[in-house]
Amino acid sequence: MALQGHIDELSEKHKKLEERIHEEMSHPDWDETQIAALKKEKLRIKDELLRLQSSIH
């Protein structure tokens, strides 16, 4: 059960990062370096989610 809680937490972080990326990019003077860092973190979380989910099945 703790594993599922961790997966849920990571899923929520992934969703919030996606929202933040869209929000940041909606500004005309968005920072490309910051967006790249957010996307990298989002990808890291996605990879971790896939790893955890595959260990359940």
C-alpha positions in Angstrom: 0.0 0.0 0.0 2.9 2.4 0.7 4.1 1.9 -2.8 0.7 2.9 -4.3 0.8 6.0 -2.1 4.2 6.9 -3.5 3.0 6.4 -7.0 0.0 8.6 -6.4 2.2 11.3 -4.9 4.5 11.2 -7.9 1.5 11.3 -10.3 0.3 14.4 -8.6 3.8 16.0 -8.8 3.9 15.1 -12.5 0.5 16.7 -13.1 1.5 19.9 -11.2 4.7 20.2 -13.2 2.7 19.9 -16.5 0.4 22.7 -15.3 3.4 24.8 -14.2 5.1 24.3 -17.6 2.0 25.4 -19.5 1.6 28.4 -17.1 5.2 29.5 -17.5 5.0 29.2 -21.3 1.9 31.3 -21.5 4.0 34.3 -20.5 5.5 36.2 -23.4 8.9 36.4 -21.7 9.2 32.8 -20.5 12.6 31.5 -19.5 13.8 28.7 -21.8 16.3 27.4 -19.2 13.6 27.2 -16.5 11.2 25.4 -18.8 14.0 22.9 -19.7 14.6 22.2 -16.1 10.9 21.7 -15.4 10.6 19.3 -18.3 13.7 17.4 -17.2 12.2 17.0 -13.7 8.9 15.9 -15.2 10.6 13.3 -17.3 12.5 12.0 -14.3 9.2 11.6 -12.4 7.6 9.9 -15.3 10.5 7.4 -15.5 10.2 6.7 -11.8 6.5 6.2 -12.1 6.9 3.7 -15.0 9.6 1.9 -13.0 7.4 1.7 -9.9 4.3 0.7 -11.8 6.1 -2.1 -13.6 7.3 -3.5 -10.2 3.7 -3.8 -9.1 2.6 -5.9 -12.2 
